[in-house]
Amino acid sequence: RKTATPLIINGDMAIAQRGTSQTGQTGNHFPVDRFGFQMDTFGTWTSSQSTDVPTGQGFAKSLKLDCTTADASLGAGHFGFISHRFEGQNLQVLKKGTSNAEKVTISFWVKSNKTGNYVMELFDVDNLRQISQLYSISSSNTWEQKVMTFAADTTGALGDDNGHSFAIHWVLGAGSTYSSGTLNTSWAANNNANRWVGGPNLADSTDNEWYLTGVQIEVGEFDSNSIADFQFEDVGTSLARCQRYTQVFGGNNDRETLGTGCCSSTTAQTNLIHHLVQMRTTPSLSVSAVSDWRIQVFGSFSATTTAITISTDNSGVNSTVANTTISSNAGSSAGRVCHFKPDVTLDARLTLSAEL
């Protein structure tokens, strides 16, 4: 029953390119690669890659959420959920929107101090259709495996392309806009009021924590006795699959050369960054600690940068052209070759994002 390549990427939470802990989070971010924490006025959180895992299952890492500022009364449109998003071309095996559409079974390990019912949702972005189910955390602070089968959907084919077509949502809390109706347990056109009914508000106390690992999809209907064992990937394969969506450079106390380019003036340079793998689409660029990045002009000097931007006209899925600016220095002049690199610091990070 195992697919040649798992449909879930980083289901064992082994890859966390953005860092192993992110504090003070009040907006959308990624605790680990491919698993995003989407929220709207849902308290404040520390998201991390944890070593707390189910015993004897082969996992070394989990995703951990820790509420640090509570929101005990959610506004109508407020929510928080963990999301795993898919390109449509990677889910054609589901045959969605055809008479041969397949059921899908999702298994995962979860742990929280807050017991009770939680909502899991499958959302068809291409056709604005969804289905939800409840699962229960029975024992406080105890790892439990959940196995959930969702019906086949013969309506609405997924686009066979690299767009955001489909998502799994682990819902952690929702205001009345999303929870005032009746939970929709069959595939149907989206009705927000029926999406996330019956779950908790995990943001209601700073005592609350929530963990996730071992996420896997199987095509077909299975239960806890027949579900396949988790399909582990080697770290190199898993990292490369994550890098299709995000690539992070720097942040490792090493002055590794990132891009080679040339000076266009005494203060400006153009640098070519070769992607580690082909990305899903032309990425966006974000930089932390700009002043900790350096331009090394051959045979002359090293200067700190004051700005780094992406050249949208000359970038693509295989490479990015980054434009850098430095303070005026006679060593930089038009036509001179230069290198682009981080300083010796954990703070200097350059992130290329082609996330869904």
Secondary structure as UniProt FT lines:
FT   TURN            11..12
FT   TURN            17..18
FT   STRAND          21..25
FT   STRAND          29..32
FT   TURN            33..34
FT   STRAND          35..40
FT   STRAND          44..50
FT   TURN            55..56
FT   STRAND          62..69
FT   TURN            76..77
FT   STRAND          79..87
FT   HELIX           88..90
FT   HELIX           92..94
FT   TURN            96..97
FT   TURN            99..100
FT   STRAND          104..112
FT   STRAND          116..124
FT   TURN            125..128
FT   STRAND          129..137
FT   TURN            140..141
FT   STRAND          144..150
FT   STRAND          164..174
FT   HELIX           176..178
FT   STRAND          188..189
FT   HELIX           192..194
FT   TURN            197..198
FT   HELIX           202..204
FT   TURN            206..207
FT   STRAND          209..219
FT   TURN            224..226
FT   HELIX           235..243
FT   TURN            244..245
FT   STRAND          246..250
FT   STRAND          259..263
FT   STRAND          268..274
FT   STRAND          284..288
FT   HELIX           290..292
FT   STRAND          293..297
FT   TURN            298..299
FT   STRAND          302..310
FT   TURN            312..313
FT   STRAND          319..326
FT   TURN            330..331
FT   TURN            334..335
FT   STRAND          337..342
FT   STRAND          349..353
//
